[in-house]
Amino acid sequence: MSDKLHRRPNRKPELFAAATRIVVARGVAALTIDAVASEAGVTKGGVQYHFASKDQLIVELLTSVLEAMDDAVDEVAAAERRPGAWHRAYVGLMLWGLSDLDRCVAALLSSLPPASPTAKPYAAMAEHWRQRAAADGLDAATSLVVRHAADNIWLERAYGGASDADIALVREKLMQMISASKSS
């Protein structure tokens, strides 16, 4: 087989995992192409084959994680066909368990200037979520309060500031608000 036909395996998932471990353990400043290569046990060229720069790595990592979150919300919401289904799924998933991916995304988002090109995946997903929320059958004010409260508690928890008891209390209250909301 000629070298031109030989393709390298897609190692992006393991490179994303390595990048996540770096950000969670040492912070965004420690995230470099060299650090990812070392953490993943590949050459720097192996990382650069998939990502030309740290910014490209961040954009693709954020995109991948945010799309996975969105798919999970959609899957849970699809099982329920009544107003508020999307909001209930969003709150349930945002306020249930905390993973290293959550911590990584929170750290990345907190470190990026809002207008930077690397923050665009979040801006695009936030707009998508605003549209999904608007079409979910809740009044606009309840929709905003629920989403923003869930997002804030998610971020606070990623930094260790919200206890499990606080999260459970907020989750229960948000679910009550969703159930009581009248369509606008």
C-alpha positions, 0 to 999 in steps of 0.5 A, a space after each residue: 500500500 502506498 504511503 499516500 493511501 495510508 492514513 493515521 488513526 484518529 486519535 482525537 478522543 485520546 488527545 481530548 482526554 489528555 487535554 482534559 486531564 491537563 486542564 483539570 490537574 494543572 489549569 488552562 495555562 499548562 495546556 500546550 501541544 507539548 503537554 498534550 503529546 507527553 500526557 497522551 504518549 505521542 509525539 508532538 507531530 502526532 498532536 499537530 497532525 490533528 491540531 495545528 495549534 492550541 486554539 484549534 485544540 480548544 475549539 475542537 474540544 469545546 465543540 465535541 463536549 458541548 455537542 455531546 451535552 446537547 445530544 444527551 439533553 435531546 435524548 432525555 427530552 425526546 422521551 417526554 412530549 410535554 411543555 418543559 421537557 427540554 428544560 427538565 432534561 437540561 436541568 437534570 443533566 447539568 445538575 447531576 454528577 460532575 465529571 472531569 469534562 465539566 471541570 475542563 469546560 468550566 476552566 476553559 470557558 472561564 479563561 477565554 475572553 468572550 469575543 475570542 475565536 476560541 469561545 465561538 463554540 460556546 457562543 454558538 451552543 448557547 444560542 442553540 440552547 436559547 432557541 431550544 428553550 424558547 420552543 419548549 413551551 415555558 413562559 420566557 421569564 421562567 425559561 431564562 431563570 431556569 437556564 441561568 440558574 442551572 448554568 450558574 450552579 453548574 459552574 459554581 460546582 465545577 469550582 467546588 463552591 456548591 454542595 450536593 445538598 445545595 445542588 439538590 435543593 436548586 434542582 428540585 426548585 427549578 423542576 417545580 418552576 418548570 412544572 408550574 410555568 404557563 406557556 407564554 
